[in-house]
Amino acid sequence: MHLLNSQALIPGEPRAMAKIKVRRTNREELPGLTVLRDAVAAELDAFPSHSGVLDLDMELDPDLTHLITHDPDGFQTAEDKQETVGFAAGHVRSRQCVISEMWVLPQHRGRGAGEALMQRMLTYGERSGAREFLTVVPTEGVSQSLLLRHDFRPVAPVYQLTIPPTVAPSLGHSLSRLMDGREVTTDLFNRRGQADLERIDKLNRNIVRDSDHRYWLKQRGYRAAFVRQGERIAAYAYGGRDQVGPASGTTREAALCALGWAIKLAAEVVDENDVLTVRVPAPFIEAVDALLDAGCRLEATLMLYGRDLRLAFDRSTLGHVALP
């Protein structure tokens, strides 16, 4: 639920009933689970609308494939009388567990599936050594009530904004010029580049996420940039055809410059009519102001929740909600 992302759509429900079974998800189930997620999410402003038509030959969702590959024990399916009614995906980075996907079919809400999935996610995180929990969810009360019952507390709103195609190139260019920076996609594979990413991630997210950086660079083919402050790397940014961010910095100015690079890199590879989407935690107010002043539209608000989490989220923009 993370960051995240991170979508729990379960109303206040009783403790898990005995008939709800939660088991580890098989990789072959991903197409069907993707359809389940997209059909439910189509009702929400924060997620794109999909037809929800089941096509078992469809291309696998790359983010879900990444999660089940690297954190197979954190990917769980809920069943009611052998019928799949929902699923959840959690991943652990360092000692932080991110619950980034949780969905239950509307007709099965209130029967304990959400409670059972949440219990399984918490158990998975604790057994993996997690001391912090993080998730990003829609602002519907039904999902937040589940989190509050399990001692999660709101950390900050996350604003989801769209960048019009007429605005993206000039906005990316102007913000990327705030500090010294350059595209460094291949450089991130060397030892120095990895050390810089690790330092910035530890500062802003209290985690090391080497597998995620490799995924964005190799599997997704995103372009990347570094922002420098003197001789030191102060921020990084990713941009691709379907994603602006993540971008993260050691200072707010460096993070704002990195956001510019993320927009610039994404704008250069999308079609001229495509609208880019960016997700910015509310404490990073400089980024929110810059986007709104440029004519970007606030389309939806998510909520970042945490348990035992002490982070400011004032120098970063998130990636996709499945992998914030």
C-alpha positions, 0 to 999 in steps of 0.5 A, a space after each residue: 500500500 507505498 508508497 505506497 504504492 499502494 491501494 487498499 480498497 477495503 471497507 471497515 470489516 470484521 476480523 478475518 473469517 476462517 473461510 478466507 485463505 491467504 496463500 503465496 501468489 503464483 507467477 502465472 496468476 499475474 495477468 488475472 490479478 492485473 485485470 482484477 486491480 485495473 477493474 477496481 482501480 478504474 473507479 478512482 481518480 488516482 488510477 487510469 481507467 481500464 476495461 477490466 477484460 480478462 486476457 490471459 495472453 496480455 503482457 505482464 505488468 512489469 512492476 508486479 513482475 519485478 515485485 514477485 521476482 524479488 519479493 515472492 514471499 511478499 506477494 499474496 492472494 486471498 481466496 474465498 472458497 477457491 475463488 480469488 477475491 483479492 491480493 496484496 504485494 509487499 517488498 522489503 528494502 533494508 529494514 523498511 517494508 513497503 505495502 504497495 498493492 492491496 486490492 479486494 473485489 467490491 462484492 467480497 468486501 466486508 468478509 475479512 479478506 482485507 484484514 487477512 491480507 494486512 495480517 499477512 503483509 505485517 507478518 511478512 515484513 516482521 519476519 523479514 526484519 522490517 522495523 518500518 512500514 510504509 504505504 501510499 493509498 487513495 484518500 477513501 476512508 475505507 482503506 485508511 480505516 484498515 491502516 489505522 486499525 493496524 497502528 499506521 498513521 498518516 505521514 503526508 498527502 501525495 499530490 498526483 499532477 499531470 503535466 500538459 505536453 505543451 508545458 513539459 519541455 519548457 518546465 523540464 528545461 527551466 527546472 533542470 538548469 537550477 543546478 549543474 546536472 547531466 544525463 548519466 544513465 550508463 554511469 549509474 552502473 559503475 561503483 561510484 554511481 551506485 554509491 551515490 544512489 545509496 547515499 541519497 536513498 539512505 538520507 531520504 528513504 532510510 533504505 538501499 534499493 539496488 534491485 529497484 535501480 537496476 530494474 528502472 535502468 535495465 528492464 524499464 529502460 528509463 533514462 537517468 540524470 545526476 545533479 551536482 553541488 560542487 564536487 558532490 552528487 546531490 540528486 538523481 532523477 529517472 524519466 521514461 515514456 510512462 513515468 516521471 521519477 523517482 527523483 531524490 536529492 540531498 537538498 530541496 533545490 537539488 531535488 527540484 532540479 532533479 524533478 526538472 531532469 525527470 520531466 525533461 527526460 520523460 518529455 523527450 521520449 513520449 508522443 507530443 500529445 501524451 500527458 505526463 504524471 508526477 507524484 509529489 509528497 506535500 512536504 516538498 512544497 517547492 515542487 508542488 508550487 513550481 508545477 502548479 505555477 507552470 500550469 500543471 493540473 492536480 488530478 488526485 490526492 493519495 495519502 502516505 501512511 507509515 508505522 514507526 516511520 520518521 521521514 520528512 519526504 520533503 526532498 523527493 518525488 515518487 515513482 509509480 505507486 506500485 514501486 514508490 
